[in-house]
């Protein structure tokens, strides 16, 4: 614990001294060759950062900037850092596309003004959480700036205004999204976006469509579009087919149910009978020893009969194990029939069925 506290204290002091303590540098910067705590400008990525801030200052939204970057062919930060050798594990690379959250993170980062803001997150109960603003460590002018503080302030104002406008928009009530996280585009694999179409003269409708062309870049996906009602109807038909198949299995199972139950009783009776045979054989074994002591049997006769009884006991014991295995299979089948019976009662035509009936 003392070592951990010392390491944290040293790290906090390094932050106060204006030293960069992160493992990986922010996009647009590299670590100085002679000082791993000093940031230097990456001339390639820095130009992309400047372009992003310029677009934002001109009024381009986060999604517009992400699409422009993808269409221009700029590598996403993780893929770019992989070319530099800073990132090697595949799980940290991502899909290679610029996302709105990545754009937002860069446009909100004061590091591009030449200032270091560190200690934004902390570890509590082995989980990384965001620290309160008064816990952050901010040091001005620690490294070369990529953009001016004036441009940064202008972009923050534009982002704040866009966020406020989004909050002020009229919010329409939405019905529950039953397929959230469960429906994807067959072409590009991204989740389909659910959208409500508000109509003045008719009932509102919901549609699912792929937004990769709008969020990533044009032409990245052939696209997909379907009305929610058509999709739910198709799913209902599929579920109904499976249900009919299941209920059909139940009907067939009912025919065998009586036979299975009768077979179960027969096996149980056989097991009880075989156990009695083993008890009888063990009684005979004990009698053999008494016969040997009383000189009614010779040693050879004693061992001969003893081996025969042991062989019979072993054979019957194996038979009992086989019968028990068969009994377990029947018990499992009967349990399945019981569950099917419950499902059949719930989904019978007389019950409330939340599916379309043919």
C-alpha positions in Angstrom: 0.0 0.0 0.0 2.9 2.4 0.8 4.4 1.8 -2.6 1.1 2.5 -4.3 0.7 5.7 -2.4 4.2 6.8 -3.3 3.6 6.1 -7.0 0.4 8.1 -6.9 2.1 11.0 -5.1 4.9 11.0 -7.6 2.4 11.0 -10.5 0.5 13.9 -9.0 3.7 15.9 -8.5 4.7 15.1 -12.1 1.3 16.5 -13.2 1.8 19.7 -11.2 5.3 20.0 -12.8 3.6 20.0 -16.3 4.9 16.6 -17.3 2.7 14.3 -19.4 2.0 11.1 -17.6 -0.2 9.3 -20.0 0.7 6.0 -21.7 -0.3 7.1 -25.2 -0.1 10.6 -26.5 -3.1 12.6 -27.7 -3.7 12.4 -31.4 -1.6 15.1 -33.0 1.3 14.7 -30.6 4.3 12.5 -30.0 6.6 11.9 -27.1 10.0 13.6 -27.3 12.8 11.1 -28.0 14.8 12.3 -25.0 11.9 12.8 -22.5 8.8 10.6 -22.4 7.0 13.2 -20.3 7.3 15.9 -23.0 4.9 16.3 -25.9 6.0 17.4 -29.3 3.9 18.1 -32.4 3.3 15.3 -34.9 3.4 17.3 -38.1 1.2 14.8 -40.0 -1.7 14.4 -37.4 -1.5 18.0 -36.4 -2.7 19.2 -39.8 -5.7 17.0 -39.4 -6.4 18.5 -36.0 -6.1 22.0 -37.4 -8.6 21.1 -40.2 -11.1 19.7 -37.7 -11.0 22.8 -35.6 -11.4 25.0 -38.7 -14.4 23.1 -39.9 -16.0 23.3 -36.4 -15.4 27.0 -36.3 -17.1 27.4 -39.7 -20.2 25.7 -38.3 -19.7 22.0 -39.3 -21.3 19.6 -36.9 -19.6 16.6 -35.3 -21.2 14.1 -37.7 -20.3 16.3 -40.8 -16.7 16.5 -39.7 -16.5 12.7 -39.1 -17.9 12.0 -42.6 -15.5 14.5 -44.2 -12.6 12.9 -42.5 -13.7 9.4 -43.7 -14.3 10.6 -47.2 -10.9 12.3 -47.3 -9.3 9.0 -46.3 -7.7 10.2 -43.1 -6.8 7.3 -40.8 -8.7 7.3 -37.5 -6.5 8.0 -34.5 -6.2 4.3 -33.4 -5.3 3.2 -36.9 -2.8 6.0 -37.4 -1.1 5.2 -34.0 -0.9 1.6 -35.1 1.2 2.7 -38.1 3.5 4.5 -35.6 3.8 1.3 -33.4 2.1 3.0 -30.4 -0.9 0.6 -30.6 -0.3 -3.1 -31.4 -3.2 -5.0 -30.0 -6.1 -5.6 -32.4 -8.7 -5.0 -29.7 -7.6 -1.4 -29.4 -7.7 -0.5 -33.1 -11.4 -0.2 -33.8 -13.1 -0.4 -37.2 -11.0 2.3 -38.8 -13.8 4.9 -39.2 -13.9 8.3 -37.6 -16.8 8.5 -35.2 -18.6 11.5 -33.8 -17.5 10.7 -30.2 -13.8 10.7 -31.4 -14.3 14.1 -33.1 -16.0 15.5 -30.0 -13.2 14.2 -27.8 -10.5 16.0 -29.9 -12.5 19.3 -30.2 -13.0 19.4 -26.5 -9.3 18.7 -25.6 -7.4 21.7 -24.3 -4.2 19.9 -24.9 -4.2 21.4 -28.5 -3.8 24.9 -27.0 -0.5 23.9 -25.4 -2.0 23.3 -21.9 -2.0 20.1 -20.0 -5.2 19.0 -18.2 -4.6 15.7 -16.4 -6.2 13.7 -13.6 -9.6 13.9 -15.4 -10.3 10.2 -14.4 -9.4 8.1 -11.3 -9.7 4.6 -10.2 -12.3 3.7 -7.5 -12.9 0.0 -6.6 -10.8 -1.1 -9.6 -13.0 1.0 -11.9 -12.1 4.1 -13.9 -14.5 7.0 -13.2 -14.5 10.7 -14.1 -13.0 12.9 -11.4 -14.7 16.2 -10.4 -13.3 19.3 -12.0 -11.6 20.5 -8.8 -9.5 17.4 -8.8 -8.0 18.1 -12.2 -4.4 19.3 -12.6 -4.1 22.1 -15.2 -0.7 23.6 -16.2 -0.5 26.2 -18.9 2.1 26.4 -21.7 3.7 23.0 -21.2 4.2 22.2 -24.9 3.8 23.6 -28.4 0.2 24.5 -29.3 -1.5 23.2 -32.5 -4.3 25.7 -32.4 -4.8 29.1 -30.7 -6.7 29.6 -27.5 -9.0 31.9 -29.4 -9.9 29.3 -32.0 -10.4 26.7 -29.2 -12.8 29.1 -27.4 -14.7 29.8 -30.6 -15.2 26.0 -31.2 -16.3 25.4 -27.6 -18.9 28.1 -28.0 -20.2 26.6 -31.3 -20.3 23.1 -29.7 -22.2 24.4 -26.7 -24.7 26.2 -28.9 -25.3 23.1 -31.0 -25.8 21.0 -27.8 -28.3 23.5 -26.4 -30.2 23.6 -29.7 -30.5 19.8 -29.6 -31.9 20.0 -26.1 -34.4 22.7 -27.1 -35.8 20.8 -30.0 -39.4 19.5 -29.6 -39.2 16.0 -28.1 -41.8 13.6 -29.4 -42.9 10.6 -27.4 -41.5 7.3 -28.8 -42.9 3.8 -28.4 -40.6 1.2 -26.9 -37.9 0.0 -29.3 -38.4 -3.8 -29.1 -35.5 -4.6 -31.4 -32.9 -2.3 -29.8 -29.4 -3.7 -30.3 -30.8 -6.8 -32.2 -31.2 -5.7 -35.8 -28.3 -5.0 -38.1 -27.6 -4.1 -41.7 -26.9 -7.2 -43.9 -24.4 -5.2 -46.0 -22.1 -3.4 -43.6 -23.1 -5.0 -40.2 -23.8 -1.8 -38.4 -27.0 -1.5 -36.2 -30.0 -0.2 -38.1 -31.3 3.1 -36.9 -34.9 3.4 -35.8 -36.6 6.6 -36.9 -40.1 8.0 -36.3 -41.9 9.6 -39.2 -44.5 12.0 -37.9 -47.4 12.5 -40.2 -50.1 15.2 -39.9 -53.0 13.4 -41.5 -52.2 9.8 -40.6 -50.8 7.7 -37.8 -47.1 8.0 -37.1 -44.9 5.2 -38.4 -41.5 3.9 -37.5 -38.8 2.8 -39.9 -35.4 1.1 -39.6 -32.6 2.1 -42.0 -28.8 2.0 -42.2 -27.1 5.3 -41.6 -23.6 4.3 -42.5 -23.6 6.6 -45.6 -24.5 9.5 -43.4 -22.3 8.7 -40.4 -19.2 7.2 -42.1 -19.1 8.2 -45.8 -21.1 8.1 -48.9 -21.1 4.8 -50.8 -19.8 2.8 -47.9 -23.0 0.7 -47.8 -25.8 -0.1 -50.4 -28.2 0.8 -47.6 -31.2 -1.0 -46.0 -34.7 0.3 -45.2 -37.8 -1.4 -43.8 -41.0 -0.3 -42.0 -41.1 -1.5 -38.4 -44.6 -2.9 -38.9 -43.4 -5.1 -41.8 -40.4 -6.2 -39.8 -42.5 -7.1 -36.7 -45.0 -8.9 -38.9 -42.2 -11.0 -40.5 -40.8 -11.8 -37.1 -44.3 -12.8 -35.8 -44.6 -15.2 -38.8 -41.2 -16.8 -38.0 -42.1 -17.1 -34.3 -45.5 -18.6 -35.2 -43.8 -21.2 -37.4 -41.5 -22.2 -34.6 -44.4 -22.3 -32.2 -46.5 -24.5 -34.5 -43.5 -26.8 -34.8 -43.1 -26.9 -31.0 -46.8 -27.6 -30.4 -46.7 -30.3 -33.1 -43.9 -31.9 -31.2 -46.0 -31.7 -28.0 -48.9 -33.5 -29.8 -46.6 -36.3 -30.8 -45.2 -36.4 -27.4 -48.6 -36.9 -25.8 -49.0 -40.1 -27.7 -45.8 -41.5 -26.2 -46.4 -40.0 -22.7 -48.4 -42.9 -21.4 -45.8 -45.4 -22.8 -42.9 -43.5 -21.3 -44.6 -43.4 -17.9 -45.4 -47.1 -18.0 -41.8 -47.8 -19.0 -40.6 -45.7 -16.1 -42.6 -47.9 -13.7 -41.2 -51.1 -15.3 -37.6 -49.9 -15.0 -38.1 -48.9 -11.4 -39.6 -52.3 -10.6 -36.6 -54.1 -12.3 -34.1 -52.0 -10.3 -35.9 -52.9 -7.1 -35.9 -56.6 -8.1 -32.2 -56.6 -9.0 -31.3 -54.9 -5.7 -33.1 -57.7 -3.9 -31.1 -60.3 -5.9 -27.9 -58.6 -4.8 -29.0 -58.7 -1.1 -29.8 -62.4 -1.5 -26.4 -63.1 -3.1 -24.6 -61.3 -0.2 -26.5 -63.4 2.3 -25.3 -66.5 0.4 -21.7 -65.2 0.6 -21.9 -64.8 4.3 -23.2 -68.4 4.5 -20.2 -69.6 2.6 -17.9 -68.4 5.3 -19.9 -70.1 8.0 -19.8 -73.3 5.9 -16.0 -73.0 5.7 -15.6 -72.5 9.4 -17.9 -75.5 10.2 -16.0 -77.7 7.7 -19.1 -78.1 5.5 -17.1 -76.6 2.6 -13.5 -77.1 1.5 -11.3 -74.0 0.8 -11.5 -74.7 -2.9 -15.3 -75.0 -2.8 -15.5 -71.8 -0.7 -13.4 -69.7 -3.2 -15.2 -71.2 -6.2 -18.7 -70.3 -4.9 -17.4 -66.9 -3.6 -16.1 -65.9 -7.1 -19.4 -67.0 -8.7 -21.4 -64.9 -6.3 -19.1 -61.9 -6.8 -19.3 -62.2 -10.6 -23.1 -62.3 -10.4 -23.2 -59.3 -8.0 -20.9 -57.3 -10.4 -23.0 -58.2 -13.4 -26.3 -57.2 -11.7 -24.7 -54.0 -10.4 -23.8 -53.0 -14.0 -27.3 -53.9 -15.1 -28.7 -51.6 -12.4 -26.5 -48.7 -13.6 -27.8 -49.2 -17.1 -31.4 -49.3 -15.9 -30.7 -46.1 -13.9 -29.3 -44.4 -17.0 -32.4 -45.3 -19.0 -34.6 -44.1 -16.1 -32.8 -40.7 -16.2 -33.4 -40.4 -20.0 -37.1 -41.1 -19.5 -37.3 -38.6 -16.6 -35.8 -35.9 -18.8 -38.3 -36.7 -21.6 -41.2 -36.5 -19.2 -39.9 -33.1 -17.9 -39.8 -31.9 -21.5 -43.3 -33.1 -22.1 -44.4 -31.3 -19.0 -42.8 -28.0 -20.2 -44.3 -28.4 -23.6 -47.7 -29.0 -22.0 -47.4 -25.7 -20.1 -46.4 -23.9 -23.3 -49.3 -25.5 -25.2 -51.8 -24.3 -22.5 -50.4 -20.8 -22.7 -50.3 -20.6 -26.5 -53.5 -22.5 -27.1 -56.1 -20.8 -29.4 -58.2 -20.1 -26.3 -55.5 -18.2 -24.6 -54.2 -14.7 -25.3 -51.6 -15.0 -28.0 -49.5 -11.9 -28.7 -48.8 -13.1 -32.3 -50.7 -12.9 -35.5 -52.8 -16.0 -36.1 -53.0 -17.4 -39.7 
